[in-house]
Amino acid sequence: MAASLSGCIGLSIGSSKKTPSLGQELVDLKAALDAGAISPDEYEQKRGEILNDD
């Protein structure tokens, strides 16, 4: 079992981290708003930053 785990860990070393797509960022942001993790003002501010990031 230990060999199996080290193999998995070895695969992740050096792999590039995927960045979320624009759509996924907006979905995640809306989920945070809906969950009450951020305020409507914070949502609008961050949404504007995401959309103007291009």
C-alpha positions in Angstrom: 0.0 0.0 0.0 2.8 2.4 0.8 4.3 1.9 -2.7 0.9 2.7 -4.1 0.7 6.0 -2.2 4.2 7.0 -3.1 3.4 6.4 -6.8 0.4 8.7 -6.6 2.5 11.4 -4.9 5.2 11.0 -7.4 2.7 11.6 -10.2 1.6 14.9 -8.8 5.1 16.3 -8.4 6.0 18.6 -11.2 2.5 18.6 -12.6 1.1 22.0 -13.6 -1.8 23.4 -11.6 -4.8 24.0 -13.7 -6.4 27.4 -13.5 -10.2 27.5 -13.5 -12.0 28.8 -16.6 -13.7 32.1 -16.6 -17.1 30.4 -16.4 -16.0 28.2 -13.5 -14.7 31.2 -11.6 -18.0 32.9 -11.9 -19.9 29.8 -10.9 -17.7 29.4 -7.8 -18.1 33.1 -7.0 -21.9 32.8 -7.2 -21.8 29.7 -5.0 -19.9 31.7 -2.4 -22.5 34.4 -2.5 -25.4 32.0 -2.3 -23.7 30.3 0.7 -23.3 33.6 2.5 -19.5 33.4 2.4 -19.3 36.8 0.7 -21.5 39.9 0.6 -23.4 41.1 -2.5 -20.9 44.0 -2.7 -17.9 41.7 -2.6 -19.6 39.5 -5.2 -20.1 42.4 -7.6 -16.5 43.7 -7.0 -14.9 40.3 -7.6 -17.2 39.6 -10.6 -16.1 42.9 -12.2 -12.4 41.9 -11.6 -12.9 38.5 -13.2 -14.7 39.9 -16.2 -12.2 42.7 -16.7 -9.2 40.4 -16.3 -8.9 39.7 -20.0 
